[in-house]
Amino acid sequence: MRKLAILFLIIMLLIGCSSEKKTTKIELEFWHAMGGPLGDALTKLVKEFNKTHPHIFITDINMGNYTALSQKLMAAIVANTQPDLAQAYEAWIAKFIQGNALVPIEKYVNGPNGLSQKELDDFYPVFIKSSTFNDTLFAFPFNKSVRVLYYNKDMFYVNGLEVDNPPATWDDFIRIGKILTQDKDGDGRNDQWGTTFATNAWQFENCLLEAGGQLMNEDLTEPLFNSKYGVEALNYLTDQLNKYKIAYLSTGYDGQNDFLASKVGMVEGSSVSMVYLHKGGIPFNLGMAPVPHFRTKKNIISGTNIVIFEDKKDEQAEKKQEAAWEFIKWFTSPQQTAKWSNMTYYMPVRKSAIKDAEIQKKFEKYPGLKNVYDQLNYAEVEPQTEVWFETRKLLEEQVIEKVFRNQMSAKKALDDLAEKMKKMLAEE
C-alpha cells in the first residue's frame, strides 16, 4: 500500500508539472506579408524556433501583401487587438511610435538577455539606422534587400563583351545597352533589347543618390528630390527609353520573363528576384552585379523591420514581449540570418554571416554577388516619416510614369510633387 501511495504521489506530481508546462507556454502572433517561396522559408524558420524553444510558440500569419498588412495593423491597434510582433516599414513605425503602440526594442537589447556591444557592431550600420527613431532603437532589421543588375552572360559573349565585366557606371550601361539592342530581322523593330524596366520609385531613388542627391534634408522637414540631381537621375532613365532607345517600359513580371526568354540582356531588380528567376528556370549563364553608379555608390535598401507591440491590458504582456525579443534575437543571429539569406536572397543583417559556407558557395558560383552584398557598405535608408510613404506612391503615379511617357518634363513633375509634399509636411 505504501508503494502504491508513493507511486500515486509521483504520478500526480508529473501530471502537475505537465499541466504547469502547458499553462506557462507563451504563445505569440506574428503578422507578416511573406508569400510564396519567401513565406515558405519564413514558416520553416518559425517552426525551427518553436521546436528549439519549447516554452514559446509563434504562429506566423500571412496577411497577403504589405498594403493589407498595413491596414490590418492600423485597425488592430485602434481596436487593441494588435499582434505581438509584426513586419513594418519605417514610415509605419513612425506612426506607431506617435500612437505609443510599440515597445522600444532597445529595452531588450540593453537588458540581461540582450546583445553585447561587439554583437551590435556586427550588424550593418544601415540596418541599425533604419530601426532607430529619435535616437531610440524601436525596431530591428528583418527582411532587407538591395538592387541588383542581372545580365545574360551568353548574350554578352555572343556580342563580343567581357562576360565578367558588367557595366559599372551609367556611361558603361548606355554603351553596352546600345550593343545589345538589335533589330535582327531588319523589319524596323527591335527583337532584342539592352534593358527594360517598370515605373519604379526605388530605381529612381537609387539613381538620385548615385548622382549625388538626397530625398529629403536631414531633419525630414524639406524635400530635396527635385534638385538638379533628381532631374539628372530621372532624365538618365528617360533617355534610355526615348533618346538612346535601349529600353522599353514593362509591367509586373513581364520584364523578368522577357529576360529569362533572352529578349533582354540586362535587368535591374531586387536581390530577392533571384528566388523567382530560379523558379522560372534560367536557361543561360547568369551574371549578377551591383547596379551601375555615377558620382557615388550610395544606394537605398528596401524591406521591413520587425517590431514588438505594446499591450497594457494583457497580464502576460511583459512575458510575451520578452519572448518576442527571444525570437528576434534568434532570427538575427549570424547562423539564422545566413540561413534566411540563403533561402531568400534577402541580405544577411550581420557582417559575420558572410563567412557562412553556403553564402561563400554562392559567391563562387556568381562572382559578382560579393560586390552586390558590398553595396550594404554604401547603403542608406528612405526617409523615416509617414509623409514620405505617401509621397513615394505619388512619385510613381504622378512623376515617373508621366515623364517616361513624355507627358511632362522631369523638372516640372518633380517640382510639382515637392510642392505637394511641403503642404503635407506643414499639415503634419
N, C-alpha and C positions, 0 to 999 in steps of 0.2 A: 504493500500500500504506500509505503514511504517513497519507493522508487517511482511509482505511478504519479504521486503528488509532485515530485521533483520534475518528472518529465512533462507533466501538465503545465507547471510553472514556466519551464523553458519554452514550451510551445507558445504560451500566452505572451511571453516576453518577445519572442520572434515575431509574432503577429503584431504586437505593439510597435516594434521597430519598423516593420514593413509598412504599417499604417502611417507611421510618422514620416517615412520617406515619401509616401505618396502625397501627403499633405504639405510637405515642405518643398516639393519640386516647384521651381519658379518657371512659369510659362509666359512667354513673350510673343507679341505680334510684331512682325517686321514687314512693312509695306514697301513695295518696290515697283519698278516698271520694266524689269528684265524679262524679255520674252524669247522664244525660240531657243537656239543653242546657248545664248547668254543666260537665259533663265534656267536652263538645264544645268549649266555649270554652277550657278549660284545655289540652286537647290541641292546639288551634290555636296557643296561645301557646308551648307547649313546642316545637312544630315550628318556629315562628319563631325561637326561641332557638337551636335546633340549626342552623338554616340560617345564622344570623348569627354563630355561634360554632363554626366547623368543627373546632376542636380538642377540643370537648366534645360528647358525645351523651347525651341524657337519655331514658330510657324511662319514661314515666308509666304506672303500673299501678293500675287502679281496683279497690279491694277490696270494692266493692259498697255498704257502708254503714259508719257510724262504729263500730258495735259490732264488726263483723268486722275493721275496721282495727285497733282497739284490741287485740283478741285476738291477731291475727296479729303485731302488733308485739311484744307481750309474749313470745309464743312464740319469735319470731325472735331476740330479744335473749338469751334463755336458750340458744338453740342457736348463737349467734354467726353468724346468717345475716341480720342486720338489713339494711335498705336503706341507701342513702347519705343519703337525706333523706326526710322524710315530714310530712304534716299531723299535728298533735297538739293536743288540748285542754290547758288549763293543768293540770288535775288529772293527766293522763297525764305531762306534762312533769315535774311534781314527783316522780313515781315514777321516771321515767327518770334524773333527777338523783341520786336516792338510790342507784340502781344503777350510777352512774358511766358511763352509756351515751351521754351527749351531749358534743359538743364545744361549749363556750360560743361563741356567735356573736360575742360581744364581742371575741374574739381577732381576728376578721377585720374587724370594724367599726373597730377601732383600728389595724389593720395597714396596710401600704403600699398595698393596693388597697381601703382602707376608705372611710369616709364622713367628711366634714368636720363640724364642729360645726354649721355652717349647714345642711348637709343633714340631720343628725339632728334639728335643731329644726323641720324641715319636716314631720316625722311627727307625727300627732296624739298628744299625750302619753298618752292612754289606751291606745294600741296598744303604745307602748314599755313602759308599766306592765304590760300583760298578758304581755309577753315577758320580764320581769325577775323573777328569783328570787334571794333572798338577796343583793340588790344587784348581781347579775351578769346581764347580758343573755345568756340561754341560747337564746333563740328569736327569731323575727322575725314580724311580722304577716303573715297570708296571706289567708284569706277571712273578712272581718268584716262583720257586718250589724247593723242597728238595727231596732227595731219601728216599724211604720208604721200609721197609720189610713187605710184605703182607704174611700172613700164614693162613693155614686151621686149625682152632681150633678143628674141628671134627676129623681130622686126628691125631692131637696131642693127643686128648683124647683116641682114639682107641689104640694108641701105648704107652699109659702109661705116656705121657708127660703132664706137667702142662700147661693148656690152656692159662693162663695169665702170663706165664713165658717164653716168646720167647727168642731166643739166643741173648745175649747182647755182646758177644765177638766173635772173629774169631774162637777160640777153641770151644766155645759153638755151633757155626754154623756147624762146621765139625762134631761134636759129634751127634747133632740132625739130620743132613743130613744123617749120616750113619744109624740111626734108621729108618728113613722114606724111605730110598731106599730099595726096596724089589722086589724079584722075586717070586711072589705069586703062579704061577702055575708050578714052577720048570722046566721051559723049557730053563733055562740058560740066559734068557733075563729079564731085569727089567721091571716090569709092573708099578711100582710106583717109583718116584724119589724124592730125597730131594729137589733139585732145578734145575733150568735151567736159562740160560742167553744167550744173543746175544753178538756179538762183540760191545763193548760199551766204548767209551773213558771216559764218565762221571763216570762209575763204577770204572775204573782204577784210575781216578783222586782222587776219594774218598778214595780208599784203600791206595793210596800213602800218602795222608795226615794223614790217620789213623795210618800208620806205622811210621810216624814222618818226612816224607819228604816234599819237595816243588816242584812245577812245574818249576819255574824259580827263579832267585835271585831277590832281592827287586827292583833293578833299571831296571829290564827286559832286561839285556844285556847278560845273560848266562842261558842255560837250566840246570835244576837240576833233571829232572825226571829220568835220568839214574843213579842216585845214588844207593847205596845199598838198600835204602828204596823202590825205584822204582822196582828193581829186586825182592825184597821181596813181594811187592804188586802183581806184575804180576804172580809170582810163586804161591801165595796163590790162585789166581783164576784158574790158570792152573792145580794145584793139585786137585781141585775139579772135574775136567774133567778126568784127566789121572791117578792120584795116588789114590785118595780116591774113585773115580768113583761114586760120589753122584750127579753129574750134567751132562747134555748134552747141546750141542750148539743148539740154536734155532734161528729163524729169524723172523723179523716183529712182528706180534701179536701172533705167534704160541705158544710161552711160556705162554703168558697171557691166551690164550684159553685152553691150557693144565692144567693150574692152576684152571681155572673155571670148568674143567672136572674132577678135583680131581686126575689127573695123577701126579701132582707135589704138594709137601707140602708147599714150600716157594718160593716166587719170589721177587726180588728187582724191583722197578720201581719208577717212579715219583709220587709225591703226586697227580698229575693230572690224573694218571692212574685210580684213584678211579672213575672218571666220566665214563670211558669206562667199568670198571668192573661192575658198577651198570647197565649200558646199556645192557651188556651181560647177566645180571641176576646172582646173587651169590647164589648158591644152598646149601651153608653151612655157618656155623658161621665163620665170617671173623675176623682175628686179624690183627692189624696194630702196627708197632713198628719202632723205629729208626733203621737204618742199624747197624749191629754189628760193634763194634770198636775194636781197637788194643791198641796201646800205647797212642793214643789221640782220642778225639771225634770230631776232626776237620772234616769238610765236605765242599763240594763245592755246592753253589747254582747254579741253572740253570735258564734260561729265559732271557727276554729282558727288556730294559729300554724304556722310551719314550722321544723323542727329538723334539725340535722346530726348523724348518729350517729358515735360513736367505733368504730374497728375497729383494734385494736393488732396484729392478726395479718396485716393486709393491707400489703404492702410499698409499695403505691401510696396508702395511706390519706391521707397528707398532701396529695398532689396531688388526690385525689378531693374532699377536704374544701374545698380552695381552689376547685375547680371548682363545687362545690355552692354556695359563697358567691357565686361569679360569677353563678350563676343567680338566687339570692335578691336580689342587688343589682340585677340587671337587671329582675326581675319587680316589684320595689318602686320602680323609678324613676318619676318623675312621668308620663312618657309611657305606660309599660306598666300602671301601676296605674289610670290613667284608662281605658285600653283594656279592662282587666279589669272595671272598674266599668260601663262602657258595655255590655258584653256580658252581664253577670250581675246588675247592680244590687247587687252587694256594694259596700261603701263603699271609696272610694279611701283608701289609707293615708297619702297625703301631702296637705298643705293646698294646695300649689301646683297639684295635679291638678284642683282645682275650676275653674281657668281654662280647662281643655280645652274646645275648641269644641263637641264633641258633648255634654258634660255641660251646658254653657250652653244648648244647644238643648232639652235635656230640662227644664231649669228654666223655659224659656219655655212649653213645652207643658204642664207640670204645675206651676203657680205655687207649690204647697205643698211641692214636692220640695226646694227650697233649705232650707226650715225643717227638713225631715227630716234632711238632711245636717248641719245646725247642731246636731242633738242630740249629735253627737260632742263638742261643747264642754262638755257636761254629763255625759258618759258615765263609767261605772265598770266594773270587771271583777268577775267572780264570784270567790269565794274560791279561791285557788290551792293547793288541798290535795285529796288523794285522798278524804279523808273527806267533803268537800262533794260530790264526784262521786257517792258512794253515797247521801248524804242527799238530793240533788236528785231521784233516782229515787223515793225513799220519799215525798218531798214531793208528788209527783203521785199516787202509788198509795194512800198511807195518810192523806193530809191533804186535798188539794184535792178529789179525787174524792168522798170521804166527806162533806165539808162541803157541796159543791154538791148532793149528793143528800139533804141533811138527816139524815144518819146520825150526825153528831157536830157539836158546836159548834166554831167556829173556834178559840177559846181552848184547849179541851181537846185538839183534834187537834194544834195547833202545840206545846203544852206536852209532849205525849207524844213527838213527834218530837225535840224539843230534848233530852229526857232520853236518848233513844236515841243521839243524836249525841254527847252528853257521854261516854257509855260508849265509843263508837268512838274518840273523841279520847284517852281515857285508855288505850286498848289500843294506840295507835299506837307 
